[in-house]
Structures are given as structure tokens and as C-alpha cells.
Amino acid sequence: MTDALGLLLVALVLPASVQDRDGAKQLLLELRHRQHMARAARRVRHLFADSGFAGKLVDWAHALLKTTIEIVRKPAGEKGSR
């Protein structure tokens, strides 16, 4: 996970068998733990993610971590990567 400038906040390596959405929960919990241990004054409260992270993860992050995950979708009609 990086900040808006692309600076690394936290990284987590998981087996390829773990879905991104499931790994994201672990990543978000690790980030929260590190911020808590560092007594960081500013906490990550708003995230941007692609449509692969839509669904239950968004609700989970909001309910448990009080964090908003905004799903960024491709413009209509766009195919593949830019």
C-alpha cells in the first residue's frame, strides 16, 4: 500500500492462493497496527482501490476500521490498460 505520492506505507507478501480481497483485510489490519504502535497522529481513513476490491471488503473496512474504500472504475467503454 502506498500513499498519494507513491511512498510505501506497508507491504504484505501472501501465497498466490490468497485472493486480493482477503489479503487486503490482513494488509489493512497490519497498517492499523503499525499506526497504533507508532502513535501516528494521522491515520489512513480514505483509500482508493480498483473494482477487484469491491463488495464485502468495503463494508468490513467501514464497520471495523472506520475507513472508507472508494472503488475507482474504468471509464465506460475503456478496455485493457492504458
Contacts in CASP RR format, 6 or more apart in sequence:
PFRMAT RR
TARGET T0000
AUTHOR 0000-0000-0000
METHOD contacts of the structure
MODEL  1
MTDALGLLLVALVLPASVQDRDGAKQLLLELRHRQHMARAARRVRHLFAD
SGFAGKLVDWAHALLKTTIEIVRKPAGEKGSR
1 8 0 8 1.000
1 9 0 8 1.000
1 10 0 8 1.000
1 11 0 8 1.000
1 27 0 8 1.000
1 31 0 8 1.000
1 47 0 8 1.000
2 8 0 8 1.000
2 9 0 8 1.000
3 9 0 8 1.000
9 31 0 8 1.000
9 44 0 8 1.000
10 27 0 8 1.000
10 30 0 8 1.000
10 31 0 8 1.000
10 34 0 8 1.000
12 23 0 8 1.000
12 26 0 8 1.000
12 27 0 8 1.000
12 30 0 8 1.000
14 23 0 8 1.000
14 26 0 8 1.000
20 52 0 8 1.000
20 53 0 8 1.000
21 52 0 8 1.000
21 53 0 8 1.000
21 55 0 8 1.000
21 56 0 8 1.000
21 57 0 8 1.000
24 49 0 8 1.000
24 53 0 8 1.000
24 57 0 8 1.000
25 57 0 8 1.000
25 60 0 8 1.000
28 61 0 8 1.000
28 65 0 8 1.000
28 67 0 8 1.000
31 44 0 8 1.000
32 43 0 8 1.000
32 65 0 8 1.000
35 43 0 8 1.000
35 44 0 8 1.000
44 67 0 8 1.000
45 66 0 8 1.000
45 67 0 8 1.000
45 68 0 8 1.000
46 67 0 8 1.000
46 68 0 8 1.000
46 70 0 8 1.000
47 61 0 8 1.000
47 67 0 8 1.000
47 68 0 8 1.000
47 69 0 8 1.000
47 70 0 8 1.000
48 69 0 8 1.000
48 70 0 8 1.000
48 72 0 8 1.000
49 69 0 8 1.000
49 70 0 8 1.000
49 71 0 8 1.000
49 72 0 8 1.000
50 71 0 8 1.000
50 72 0 8 1.000
50 73 0 8 1.000
51 71 0 8 1.000
51 72 0 8 1.000
51 73 0 8 1.000
51 74 0 8 1.000
52 71 0 8 1.000
53 69 0 8 1.000
53 71 0 8 1.000
54 71 0 8 1.000
57 69 0 8 1.000
58 69 0 8 1.000
58 71 0 8 1.000
61 67 0 8 1.000
61 68 0 8 1.000
61 69 0 8 1.000
62 68 0 8 1.000
62 69 0 8 1.000
74 80 0 8 1.000
END
